[in-house]
Amino acid sequence: MAHQPIDEFCSSLNPSVKKAVTDASVLSTQARAECLGRAYDDCGEKLRELANSIRLSDIYSNFETAVKSLESHGVRVLFASDAKDAREIILDIIREKEAKSVVKVKSMTTEEIELNPFLIKNGVETVETDLGELIIQIENEKPSHIVKPAIHRKRDDIARSFEKHGIGAYDEEPSHITLNARKYLRRKYFAADVVISGANYILAKEGAVVLATNEGNARFSMAGAKTHIAIAGFEKVVPSARELSVFLNLLARSATGQHSTIYTDFVRGVGGAKNSPLDMYVVFLDNGRSDILRGEFSEILKCMRCGACMNRCPVFRLVGGHAYRAVYPGPLGIVLSPLICKDGDYSDLPKACSLCGACAEVCPAKIPLPDLIVKMRDKMKREGARVPNDVNLKGWAFLASSPRLWRLAMRLNKLANFVPLSMVRFGPLGRWFKSRTLPKFKGGKFRKWFRKNG
């Protein structure tokens, strides 16, 4: 295979999709910078450092505290070792409650375990209530962004989908699209037996699940359903509401350029209101996280799932989220996907990065993403992964480790100025030279200068 999978995907990508992804990503990055700049003189640098130091600190102790606190509020806490285990646990609860319909609050963790197709296959109606998730669900697509799952879709395209699936007549006015979705979802809220959510954070001391949304769909979902199931990785646990304030100050600003999400819900066990859920379950998912925590990639578990890294990434802007094939795209996915997705080959993803460092500059948790990507490249190499167009540098290493050969090569480098590079038409270099060239060689004089002046 001459090209990497991500190259092949990009070559056939509709130009309008590329433009939609690029425009939305650029605008999100600009909004983030402006929002943080207005709020903090240092654009939140001190908060970012604080967030980095809080996440994963005393993780085992905080996790134990969270379990005890949740259970003290009547929440049943369950543990899933992997995606299959999590799916089975959730299905068992649904069957125990004799539920027929489920409404879902946006959750990348449920995408990670491929929950929707599993429940539907087992006869459970499952409806996404987040507008972006609903848009892609009705067309049987995957999210292309962890915050804006339908970032690749344009409003005329969405209007056609709504018309095709009976959600509303064709109307590409954004306010009318959302109104049609609202009318459609109201019926689903009233009919739902179970609501399934993720968790932006879980407060260990208070024993509360924190949900941050912009559409109010979490509250609507919990108002009608009698059972609430929340699923989250154990890395979502933070010590208390005091530390949570650090993350809430960064999350919305980093994700969408807002000073705060519109709705921040604290779910502390079953509600006392008339229509609140009567039962609540929290499923803690491992799915490789324990191994990650003990290894060299543990920093990736500090991720807030804000999407700032992919918004800023030049590769993501060009190819979109679906090009990464796995649940998590962009710089985050380059590191995380090979670690938790065991059913696919993602060894090429670490090469889908220019190592420009822009992702690390905008990450609210100050995760050293470029360093982790380089480590992932090394991991793939050590495991013998074969990546298309992977240049073998053994020849260069042999040359560079021999001073005599290196000096000889420096003298011969001038001959490169007389090589007609346009004649190189095959292999990786041939493709490279189609849009690039090399400058004239002017080096080779350093050693002479150094002997005279050194």
C-alpha positions as CSV (number, residue, x, y, z in Angstrom):
1,M,0.0,0.0,0.0
2,A,1.5,3.3,-1.1
3,H,-0.4,5.6,1.1
4,Q,-1.4,5.7,4.7
5,P,-5.1,5.1,5.4
6,I,-5.5,8.7,6.5
7,D,-4.0,9.9,3.2
8,E,-6.4,7.8,1.2
9,F,-9.4,9.1,3.2
10,C,-8.4,12.7,2.7
11,S,-7.9,12.3,-1.1
12,S,-11.5,11.2,-1.5
13,L,-13.0,13.6,1.0
14,N,-15.7,16.0,-0.3
15,P,-14.2,19.6,-0.5
16,S,-17.3,21.0,1.2
17,V,-16.7,18.7,4.2
18,K,-13.1,19.8,4.4
19,K,-14.2,23.4,4.4
20,A,-16.9,22.8,7.0
21,V,-14.4,21.1,9.4
22,T,-11.7,23.7,8.8
23,D,-14.0,26.7,9.3
24,A,-15.5,25.3,12.4
25,S,-12.1,24.4,13.9
26,V,-10.6,27.8,13.2
27,L,-13.5,29.6,14.7
28,S,-13.4,27.4,17.8
29,T,-9.7,28.1,18.3
30,Q,-10.2,31.9,17.9
31,A,-13.2,31.9,20.3
32,R,-11.1,30.0,22.9
33,A,-8.2,32.5,22.7
34,E,-10.6,35.5,22.9
35,C,-12.6,34.0,25.8
36,L,-9.6,33.1,27.9
37,G,-7.9,36.4,27.0
38,R,-10.9,38.4,28.3
39,A,-11.1,36.3,31.5
40,Y,-7.4,36.0,32.4
41,D,-4.4,38.2,31.8
42,D,-2.2,35.1,31.2
43,C,-4.9,33.3,29.1
44,G,-5.4,30.9,32.0
45,E,-1.9,29.6,32.2
46,K,-2.0,29.3,36.0
47,L,-5.3,27.5,35.9
48,R,-3.9,25.1,33.3
49,E,-1.0,24.3,35.5
50,L,-3.3,23.8,38.4
51,A,-5.6,21.5,36.4
52,N,-2.6,19.4,35.4
53,S,-1.5,19.0,39.0
54,I,-5.0,18.1,40.3
55,R,-5.9,15.4,37.7
56,L,-4.8,11.9,38.7
57,S,-3.4,13.1,42.1
58,D,-4.3,10.5,44.7
59,I,-6.5,8.8,42.1
60,Y,-6.9,5.6,44.0
61,S,-7.8,7.3,47.3
62,N,-10.3,9.7,45.5
63,F,-11.8,6.7,43.6
64,E,-12.5,4.8,46.8
65,T,-14.0,8.0,48.4
66,A,-16.2,8.5,45.3
67,V,-17.6,4.9,45.5
68,K,-18.4,5.3,49.2
69,S,-20.0,8.7,48.7
70,L,-22.1,7.6,45.7
71,E,-23.3,4.5,47.5
72,S,-24.2,6.6,50.6
73,H,-26.7,8.6,48.4
74,G,-28.4,5.4,47.1
75,V,-26.4,5.0,43.9
76,R,-25.5,1.5,42.9
77,V,-21.9,1.5,41.7
78,L,-20.8,-1.2,39.2
79,F,-17.4,-1.9,37.6
80,A,-16.7,-2.9,34.0
81,S,-13.4,-4.3,33.0
82,D,-13.8,-3.7,29.2
83,A,-16.3,-2.5,26.6
84,K,-18.1,-5.9,26.3
85,D,-18.5,-6.1,30.1
86,A,-19.9,-2.5,30.2
87,R,-22.4,-3.3,27.5
88,E,-23.6,-6.4,29.2
89,I,-24.0,-4.6,32.6
90,I,-26.1,-1.9,31.0
91,L,-28.3,-4.3,29.1
92,D,-28.8,-6.4,32.3
93,I,-30.1,-3.2,34.1
94,I,-32.4,-2.3,31.2
95,R,-33.8,-5.9,31.1
96,E,-34.2,-5.9,34.9
97,K,-36.3,-2.7,34.6
98,E,-38.2,-4.2,31.7
99,A,-37.4,-1.0,29.8
100,K,-38.1,-0.7,26.1
101,S,-36.8,2.8,25.3
102,V,-33.7,4.7,26.2
103,V,-32.7,8.3,25.8
104,K,-29.0,9.2,25.9
105,V,-27.2,12.3,27.0
106,K,-24.0,12.9,24.9
107,S,-21.2,10.6,26.0
108,M,-18.0,9.7,24.3
109,T,-17.6,6.8,26.7
110,T,-20.7,5.2,25.2
111,E,-19.3,5.7,21.8
112,E,-16.1,4.0,23.0
113,I,-18.0,0.9,24.0
114,E,-20.3,1.0,20.9
115,L,-23.3,1.0,23.1
116,N,-26.0,2.3,20.7
117,P,-25.8,-0.5,18.0
118,F,-25.6,-3.1,20.8
119,L,-28.8,-1.9,22.5
120,I,-30.7,-1.5,19.2
121,K,-29.6,-5.0,18.2
122,N,-31.1,-6.3,21.4
123,G,-34.4,-4.7,20.8
124,V,-34.0,-1.5,22.9
125,E,-35.0,1.8,21.2
126,T,-32.1,4.1,21.8
127,V,-32.3,7.8,20.9
128,E,-29.5,10.5,21.2
129,T,-30.9,13.7,22.6
130,D,-27.9,16.0,21.9
131,L,-28.6,17.7,18.6
132,G,-25.2,16.9,17.0
133,E,-25.4,13.3,18.1
134,L,-29.0,13.0,16.8
135,I,-27.9,14.4,13.5
136,I,-25.3,11.7,13.0
137,Q,-27.4,8.9,14.6
138,I,-30.2,9.1,12.1
139,E,-27.7,8.7,9.2
140,N,-25.9,5.9,11.1
141,E,-22.6,7.9,11.2
142,K,-19.9,8.2,13.8
143,P,-19.0,11.4,15.6
144,S,-16.3,13.4,13.8
145,H,-15.4,15.5,16.8
146,I,-15.7,14.8,20.6
147,V,-17.6,18.0,21.3
148,K,-19.2,18.8,18.0
149,P,-20.0,15.4,16.6
150,A,-21.6,16.8,13.4
151,I,-18.9,19.4,12.7
152,H,-18.6,17.9,9.1
153,R,-22.3,18.5,8.3
154,K,-23.8,21.6,6.8
155,R,-27.3,23.0,7.5
156,D,-28.8,22.1,4.1
157,D,-27.5,18.6,4.5
158,I,-29.0,18.4,8.0
159,A,-32.3,19.7,6.7
160,R,-32.5,17.0,4.1
161,S,-31.7,14.3,6.7
162,F,-34.5,15.6,9.0
163,E,-36.9,15.5,6.1
164,K,-35.9,12.0,5.0
165,H,-36.3,10.6,8.6
166,G,-39.6,12.4,9.3
167,I,-38.3,14.8,11.9
168,G,-39.4,17.9,10.1
169,A,-40.1,19.4,6.7
170,Y,-37.0,20.7,4.7
171,D,-36.0,24.0,6.3
172,E,-32.3,25.0,6.6
173,E,-32.9,27.9,8.9
174,P,-30.9,26.9,12.0
175,S,-33.5,28.0,14.5
176,H,-36.1,25.9,12.6
177,I,-33.8,22.9,12.5
178,T,-33.4,23.0,16.3
179,L,-37.2,23.5,16.8
180,N,-37.9,20.4,14.7
181,A,-35.4,18.4,16.7
182,R,-37.0,19.7,20.0
183,K,-40.5,18.7,18.9
184,Y,-39.2,15.2,17.9
185,L,-37.3,14.7,21.1
186,R,-40.1,15.8,23.4
187,R,-42.0,12.7,22.4
188,K,-39.0,10.6,23.2
189,Y,-38.4,12.1,26.6
190,F,-42.0,11.3,27.7
191,A,-41.7,7.7,26.4
192,A,-38.3,6.9,27.8
193,D,-37.9,4.3,30.6
194,V,-34.1,4.8,31.1
195,V,-31.7,7.7,30.6
196,I,-28.0,6.9,29.9
197,S,-25.4,9.6,30.4
198,G,-21.7,9.9,30.7
199,A,-20.1,12.1,33.3
200,N,-17.9,15.2,32.7
201,Y,-16.7,14.8,36.3
202,I,-17.5,12.8,39.4
203,L,-17.0,14.5,42.8
204,A,-15.4,12.1,45.2
205,K,-16.3,14.0,48.4
206,E,-19.8,15.0,47.5
207,G,-20.7,11.8,45.6
208,A,-22.1,13.7,42.7
209,V,-22.1,13.2,38.9
210,V,-21.5,16.5,37.0
211,L,-23.0,16.9,33.6
212,A,-22.2,20.0,31.5
213,T,-24.5,20.6,28.5
214,N,-25.7,23.5,26.4
215,E,-29.1,22.2,25.3
216,G,-30.9,21.2,28.5
217,N,-31.3,17.7,27.2
218,A,-29.8,16.1,30.3
219,R,-32.5,17.7,32.5
220,F,-35.3,16.7,30.1
221,S,-34.0,13.1,29.9
222,M,-33.9,12.7,33.7
223,A,-37.3,14.3,34.1
224,G,-39.1,11.5,32.4
225,A,-37.1,8.3,32.8
226,K,-37.3,6.3,36.0
227,T,-33.8,4.9,35.8
228,H,-30.5,6.8,35.3
229,I,-27.3,5.0,34.3
230,A,-24.1,7.0,34.2
231,I,-21.0,5.5,32.7
232,A,-17.5,7.0,33.0
233,G,-13.8,6.1,33.2
234,F,-12.3,6.3,36.7
235,E,-10.1,9.2,35.5
236,K,-13.2,11.5,35.6
237,V,-13.1,11.5,39.4
238,V,-12.0,14.8,41.0
239,P,-11.5,15.3,44.8
240,S,-14.3,17.7,45.4
241,A,-16.4,20.7,44.2
242,R,-13.6,23.0,45.2
243,E,-11.3,21.4,42.6
244,L,-14.1,21.2,40.1
245,S,-14.2,25.0,39.9
246,V,-10.8,24.9,38.2
247,F,-12.0,22.6,35.5
248,L,-15.3,24.3,34.9
249,N,-13.4,27.6,34.3
250,L,-11.4,25.9,31.6
251,L,-13.8,23.4,30.0
252,A,-16.3,25.6,28.1
253,R,-13.8,28.2,27.3
254,S,-11.5,25.6,25.7
255,A,-14.3,23.7,24.0
256,T,-16.6,26.3,22.5
257,G,-15.3,29.7,23.6
258,Q,-18.1,30.2,26.2
259,H,-17.4,31.4,29.7
260,S,-19.5,28.6,31.0
261,T,-21.8,25.8,29.7
262,I,-25.4,26.8,29.7
263,Y,-26.4,23.9,32.0
264,T,-24.2,22.3,34.7
265,D,-26.1,19.6,36.5
266,F,-25.0,18.0,39.8
267,V,-26.7,14.6,40.1
268,R,-26.4,13.4,43.7
269,G,-28.3,10.2,43.7
270,V,-32.0,9.7,42.8
271,G,-34.1,12.9,42.9
272,G,-36.8,13.9,45.2
273,A,-39.0,15.5,42.5
274,K,-42.1,13.9,41.2
275,N,-40.7,12.9,37.9
276,S,-37.1,12.2,38.9
277,P,-35.5,8.8,38.3
278,L,-36.2,6.3,41.0
279,D,-33.0,4.4,40.6
280,M,-29.4,5.5,39.7
281,Y,-26.4,3.4,38.6
282,V,-22.8,4.5,38.0
283,V,-20.7,2.2,35.9
284,F,-17.0,2.8,36.2
285,L,-15.2,1.6,33.0
286,D,-11.6,0.5,32.9
287,N,-11.1,-0.6,29.3
288,G,-7.3,-0.4,29.5
289,R,-7.2,2.7,31.7
290,S,-5.4,0.9,34.6
291,D,-2.6,-0.2,32.2
292,I,-2.4,3.4,30.9
293,L,-2.2,4.8,34.4
294,R,0.8,2.6,35.2
295,G,2.6,3.3,32.0
296,E,4.4,6.1,30.1
297,F,1.2,7.5,28.6
298,S,-0.6,8.2,31.9
299,E,-0.8,12.0,31.2
300,I,-3.3,11.3,28.4
301,L,-5.9,10.4,31.2
302,K,-5.8,14.1,32.3
303,C,-7.8,15.0,29.1
304,M,-10.9,17.1,29.7
305,R,-12.5,16.0,26.4
306,C,-12.8,19.6,25.3
307,G,-11.6,19.1,21.7
308,A,-9.2,22.1,21.8
309,C,-6.3,20.0,20.5
310,M,-8.1,18.8,17.4
311,N,-9.5,22.3,16.7
312,R,-6.0,23.6,16.6
313,C,-4.4,20.6,14.8
314,P,-3.5,21.4,11.1
315,V,-3.9,17.7,10.2
316,F,-7.4,17.4,11.8
317,R,-8.5,20.6,10.0
318,L,-7.6,19.1,6.7
319,V,-8.9,15.5,7.1
320,G,-11.6,15.6,9.7
321,G,-12.3,13.2,12.5
322,H,-13.5,10.2,10.5
323,A,-10.1,9.9,8.9
324,Y,-8.7,8.7,12.3
325,R,-11.2,5.7,12.1
326,A,-11.3,5.2,15.9
327,V,-13.6,6.9,18.4
328,Y,-11.2,9.6,19.5
329,P,-9.7,11.7,16.7
330,G,-7.0,14.3,16.5
331,P,-3.9,14.5,18.7
332,L,-5.9,12.9,21.6
333,G,-6.9,9.9,19.4
334,I,-3.3,9.4,18.1
335,V,-2.3,8.6,21.7
336,L,-5.4,7.1,23.2
337,S,-6.9,5.0,20.4
338,P,-4.0,2.6,20.0
339,L,-4.1,2.1,23.8
340,I,-7.8,1.3,24.3
341,C,-9.1,0.1,20.9
342,K,-8.0,-3.4,20.5
343,D,-10.2,-4.3,17.5
344,G,-8.3,-2.2,14.9
345,D,-4.9,-1.4,13.6
346,Y,-4.1,2.3,14.4
347,S,-0.3,2.0,14.1
348,D,-0.3,4.6,11.3
349,L,-2.0,7.3,13.4
350,P,1.2,8.6,15.2
351,K,2.5,9.6,11.8
352,A,-0.6,11.7,11.2
353,C,1.1,14.6,13.1
354,S,3.4,17.4,12.1
355,L,4.7,17.7,15.7
356,C,4.1,21.5,15.4
357,G,3.2,21.6,19.1
358,A,0.0,23.6,18.7
359,C,-2.1,21.0,20.5
360,A,0.0,21.3,23.7
361,E,-0.3,25.1,23.5
362,V,-4.1,25.0,23.8
363,C,-4.6,21.9,26.0
364,P,-6.3,23.2,29.2
365,A,-4.8,20.3,31.2
366,K,-1.3,21.1,29.8
367,I,-0.9,17.5,28.5
368,P,2.5,17.2,26.6
369,L,0.8,15.8,23.6
370,P,3.7,16.0,21.1
371,D,5.9,14.2,23.6
372,L,3.3,11.4,24.0
373,I,2.9,11.2,20.2
374,V,6.7,10.7,19.8
375,K,6.5,8.0,22.4
376,M,3.7,6.3,20.6
377,R,5.7,6.4,17.4
378,D,8.5,4.6,19.2
379,K,6.1,2.1,20.7
380,M,4.7,1.3,17.3
381,K,8.2,0.9,15.9
382,R,9.3,-1.4,18.8
383,E,6.2,-3.5,18.3
384,G,7.1,-4.0,14.6
385,A,4.2,-2.2,13.2
386,R,4.5,-1.7,9.4
387,V,3.4,1.8,8.4
388,P,3.1,2.8,4.7
389,N,5.8,5.3,3.6
390,D,7.7,4.7,6.9
391,V,11.2,5.9,5.9
392,N,13.9,3.6,7.2
393,L,16.7,5.7,8.7
394,K,19.2,2.9,9.3
395,G,21.4,4.2,6.4
396,W,21.4,7.7,7.8
397,A,22.1,6.4,11.3
398,F,25.1,4.4,10.0
399,L,26.4,7.5,8.1
400,A,25.9,9.9,11.1
401,S,27.7,7.6,13.5
402,S,30.9,7.4,11.4
403,P,32.8,10.8,11.5
404,R,34.9,9.9,8.4
405,L,31.9,8.9,6.3
406,W,30.1,12.0,7.5
407,R,32.9,14.3,6.4
408,L,33.1,12.6,3.0
409,A,29.3,13.0,2.6
410,M,29.5,16.6,3.4
411,R,32.0,17.1,0.5
412,L,29.8,15.2,-1.9
413,N,26.6,17.0,-0.9
414,K,27.4,19.7,-3.4
415,L,26.8,17.2,-6.2
416,A,23.1,17.3,-5.2
417,N,22.8,20.7,-6.8
418,F,23.3,19.1,-10.2
419,V,20.7,16.3,-9.7
420,P,17.5,16.9,-11.6
421,L,15.0,16.4,-8.8
422,S,12.1,16.7,-11.2
423,M,13.1,13.3,-12.7
424,V,12.3,11.5,-9.4
425,R,8.8,10.4,-10.1
426,F,8.3,7.2,-8.1
427,G,8.0,6.2,-4.4
428,P,7.5,8.5,-1.5
429,L,10.1,11.0,-2.8
430,G,8.3,11.2,-6.1
431,R,5.1,12.2,-4.4
432,W,6.9,14.6,-2.2
433,F,8.6,16.4,-5.1
434,K,5.3,16.9,-6.9
435,S,4.6,19.9,-4.6
436,R,8.0,20.6,-3.1
437,T,11.7,21.0,-3.9
438,L,15.0,21.3,-2.1
439,P,17.0,24.5,-1.7
440,K,20.5,24.7,-3.1
441,F,23.1,23.1,-0.9
442,K,25.3,25.8,0.6
443,G,26.8,24.0,3.6
444,G,29.9,22.0,4.2
445,K,32.1,24.8,5.4
446,F,31.4,24.6,9.2
447,R,34.4,22.3,10.0
448,K,36.8,24.5,8.0
449,W,35.5,27.6,9.9
450,F,35.6,25.7,13.2
451,R,39.3,24.7,12.7
452,K,40.1,28.3,12.1
453,N,38.0,30.0,14.8
454,G,37.1,27.2,17.3
